[in-house]
């Protein structure tokens, strides 16, 4: 049965599309818009029958980043999510609504503060943002007893966070590296260091990231700062001065969140800062390695994006089932093969070795000892530092 423009589901899709910035995938794959929102249940309901994911097991709404879940181009949907809905009859409304942390949280900050419905039952912010949500008591605790896979399979690298030592407020979904990228066709000489971005032949062809911690971490590393240690205002200001100089001089074309990938694809940006998994997906879609991901000589920074529950969620049990499902090694391997970020699930590498042995040896997904020594975790900021540094960074961006 075709869906009409007066159908309530379609009307909701239109409202969502207008309210949120459309992701790249939604822009270029119009038929996929809201595919997971409709879910298996909504699609089969046209035939007058119930089906997998029909909502009889409940409903949950999941906000995630672009390119952060395995996607089937031909079918226009997410295989692992479909399997979860079939297995549980839980309907999942899936939205690629996170472009960067601060703009996403800004959209729902009033609801979070008032403990009202944010429109999402589970979100996946970076830990640098989650720490603020925990401090402000805006999240629900996870009940780890309901997630046996999480308890058994979480890798040591992400087991503990300074703000959440027992991982009861946040459950890592993916980790990754902030590094450099260059277009091998438009800029074949390549880059190895952040300072290479300031070359005169790259003027107006460089991007930085709106994630303050990521952009400044790479600059600080090149300046010799121990970003995991006791750095402060002087180090921050020195790194910010470099970013400001390159932005004001016109060396930097754009400072964006996830949408920086559009500038790479369009050839507007030849080199810049990036997140590791995005580059793997761009190359896979292009069918060749057009863009090269680079761990800078001075090192890359690591980030962790974690499942978190806003307080007003009414899908407590369903969220726990979803999170625990994605900690099954085979499911985690399926996602990792697509997103190509650091997988937080023990056993996923062995599972992937059965389906994609070459990718199972990729240190960007399963870091080996050598790679682990080249990635660094930016220390957590205090609330006062975060507020002050954010204002200074936004001023440099002209906001």
N, C-alpha and C positions, 0 to 999 in steps of 0.2 A: 504494500500500500504506500503510495508516495506521500511524503510529508508536505503539507501546504504551509503557506506563510502565516496562516492563522492558527496553526498548531501551537499549543503552549510550549512544547519542547523547542520548536524552531524560534519562537519569539524569545525564549530564554537565551538561545544561542546568539541571536542577534544582539540582545542586550549585553551579553558577556563580551561579544566581539567589539562592541562600541566602547565598552567600559575599560577594557584592557588593551595594552599595546599588543598587537598581533605578533606572534613569534614568526621567525623566518619560515618555519615549516608550515605554519598556518597561512602565511601570505602566499607561498608558492605551491601549496598543495591544498587548494580551497576545499576539496572534497573531504579532506581529513579534519577540517575544523569541527571540533565538537564530537569527533568519532567516539572518543572515550566518554564524553559527556552523555551521549546517547546510550552507550553501553549495549551489551548483548541483549539485555532485557528489553530496552526501548526498540531496538531493531526488530526483534522477533514479535513484539507486541502488535505490530502492524498485521501480522498473520493471525492474530487472535489467540496466540498461545504463549505460555510462559516458556522461559528458556534460561540458559546459563547467565548468571548475573542479572536476574530479573528483579532483584531487590528483596526477595523473600528472606535473604540473610542480612538485610539491612543495606544502607547506602553510606558511602563516604566520599568526601571531596578532597582531592589531592592537588596541591599547587607545587609545581616543580620548575626546574630550569629547562630551557631549550636544549635539545640533544641529550637529555639525561635519562632516557628510557629506550629500550630496544624498539625499533620502529620498522614495520614492513612496508616498503614503498608501494608494492603492487596492491596489497590489501588495504593500505591506508589506515593501519591500526597498530597496536602495540601487542605483540604475541604473548609476552610474559603476563601482561595485565589481563589479557583475554583468558589465559589459563587460570589465573587467580579467580576471576569472576565465575568461570565455569565450575571450578572446584568448590567455591564457597556460596555461590548465588548472591554474593555481595555485589551490588552495583557500584562502580567507581566512576565518579565524574572527574576526569583528569584534565588539568589546565597547565599549559606552559606559560605561566604568568610571572615568573621571576626572571627579570632581566639583569638587575643587580640588587644587592641586599637592601640598600637604603631606600631606593625608590619603591621597592615592593612593600617594605614595612611601613613606609610613609602612607601608603594607600589604606592600610588597615590599622594604623596606630590608635585611632580614636576608639574603634571597636575593641582592640586589645585592652586599652586602658579601662574601658567601661565593662569589660568581661561580657561583651555582646558578640553575636555571631559574626565572624569575619568573612564568611562565605567559603571557608575551608576548614576541614577537620584535621588535616595533617599538612604541614609545610616543610620545606627543606632549605632553611637558611644556612649560611656558613656559620661556623662556630663563633667567629668574631662578632656576629650579630646575635646569635643565640645567648651569649653571655649577658647581653643587656636585657633580653627578655626574661631570663632567669632572675636577674637582679631586681627587676620590676615586678616579679611575681605574676607574670602574664601567661605562664604555661602550666599544663597539667603534668604531673609525674607519670612516667610509664610504670607499669607493674611488670617487673622483669620475670615474675613467676609465670606470666602468660606468654612468654616468648622463649621457649627452650632453645630454639635455633640460635637466637641472639646470644644467649648465655654460653652456648657451646662453641660458636663459630666466629665470634668477633676477634679479629687479629690484634696482637699486642700493640701495634703501632697506634691504634685509635681507642684502646681500652679505656683510657683515662683522659680527662680534660681538667685544667686547673679550676674551672668554674663548675665542673660536673664530674668529680672523681669516680663516681660509680655509674655514670651514664644512665641516670634515671630521668633526666630532663631532655636528653638528646641521644638518639641512636644513629651512629654514622651510616650514611647511605652511600656516599662516594667520597673519595679524597682525590686530590690532584695537585698538579704543579703549575705554578705561574712561571712561564719562561718567555722565550723570544720566538718569533716566527719571521720567515722571509719568503718571498715569492721566488722560486728557483728559476722561473722564466723571465720575469721582469727585473730581477736583481740577482743574477747568478753568482756574483762575487760573495754573497752571503754575509752573515754576521756571527760574531761569537760572544760579544759583550754588549752591555747596555750602551756604553759610549759609542759603539758602532752606529747606533741609531741617529747620532748627531752628525753623521757625515753629510757634507754639503750636497752630495748627489742623491740624498734621500729627503731633501727639504720639501715639506708639504706632502710627504708620502708615508708618514709615520703615525701610528696610533698608540695611545696609552689607554689604561683601563680606569673606569670610574671607581673601582674598588680601591680605595685609598691604601689599605694594607698591602695589597698586591703590587701596585705600581711603586710605592715608596720602598717596599721591601727589596725589590730588585735593585733600585738605585742605591739603597743603603748597603746592600751586600757588596756592590762594586766599590763603595767608599770604604770598605773594610770593617763595617759595623757588624758586631755579633747580634743579629736580630733576635736571637733567642735569649739574650742576656739583659744586662742592666743599662739599656740605652735610654735616652730621654730627650728633652727639648732640643738640645744642640744638634743631635743627630737627625732628629725629625726636620728641623729647620734647614739643615744643610741639604738633605734630600729634596725637600720641597722647593728649595731655591733652584735646583737643577730642573725640576719639572716645570716650574714657572718660566724659567729662561727659555726653554725649548718650546713651550706653548706660545709665549708672547712673540718669539722670533719668527713664528710660522713654520718651524721645523716639524711640529706636530700638527697633523691635519684634524684628527678627531680624538676625543676621549669618551669612550662608550663602555656599556656593559656588554651583555651577550651579543648585541647587534653589531659589534665590531666585525663579525664574520662576513656581514654583507659587504663591507668596504674591501675586505680581502678578496672576495669573489668578484667584485666589480672592477678590481684592479686599481681602486683609488688609493689603497694602502699597499706598499711594497714590503714593509717590514714594521715590526712593532712588538708589543707585549700581547700575550695570549694565554689561554688555558689549554693544557696539553690535549685533552680529549677532543676538543673542538677541531683541532688540526687534523687528527686522524679521520674524523668523519668527513671533513671537507675534501680530503684527498680520496676517500672511498667513493664519495658521490661524483667526483671528477673523473674517477677511473685511472688516475695517475698521481704521482707525488708532485703536485704543483707547489705546495707550501711545506716548508721544512721546520719542524719544531726543534728548538735549540735550548739545551740547558746551559745557561751562561757560564763562562769560565769561573766567575765568582760564586756560582751556585744559583739554585732556584728556590723559591719559597713554596711551602706546601700548605694546602688548605683542606679543611674537612667540612663537608655539607651534611647535615644531620636531620633525620626525621624529628619533628617537634609537634606538640599538640597545643593549639590555642585553648584557653580555658573553657570557652563556650561550646566546645564540640559535644555533640550528642552521639558520636560514633566511637566511643572509647573502645569497645570490644572489637569493632571492625578494623580500627586503626592497628590494634595489636596484631590481629591476624595478618594484615597486609605487611607490616614491618617484619614479622617473623617469617613470612613467606619469602621475602627477598633476602633472607639470611640462609636459605637452602642453597648449598654449594652449586647445584646444577642451575638453579634460577639465577644466582649471582653471576655465574659464568656466562650465561646467556646475555645478561645485561652488559657485563664487562666486555664481551666480544663486540658489542655495538658501541657503547659509549667510550670505551678505552681510557677510562680513568683508573686511579688506584682502587682496587677492589678491597673492601674491608672484611671480606668473608673468607675464613680459613676453609680450605678444601676446594675453593673455586678454581685454583690453578690446576689441580689434578683433574677436575671436571672438564676444564677447557682443553687440557692436553688430549682428551679423547676426541674432541671435535675440531680443534684448531691448534695443533702442536706448536706451530711457529709463533702464534700470538701468545701462547701460554708462556713463552720465554721472553716476552716483551717487558723490560724493566720499568716502563712507564705505567704498566698495569700491575705487575708484581715486582716491586723494586728489589733488586739484588743488593748485596752488601756495598758494592761500588756506588750504585745509584743512591742508596740511603745516605751515604757520606756526603752527597752533593746537594741534598735538599734540607731546608731549614724551616723551622716553625716559628713564625713571628710571635713574640711574647704577647700575651693578652694585655690590652690597655685598661686602665682604670676608667670608670665612667667619666671622671673629670677630664682625663686626657682625651678620651674618645670624642667628647663634645668639643673640646678646644681644637683638637687636630682636624676634626671634620669641618668645622667652620673655616679654618685656615685653608684646607684643601679645596673646599667649595668656592672660596673667594678666588683662588687661583684659576678655577675652572670658569669663573665668571658667573657663578650662581648666587 
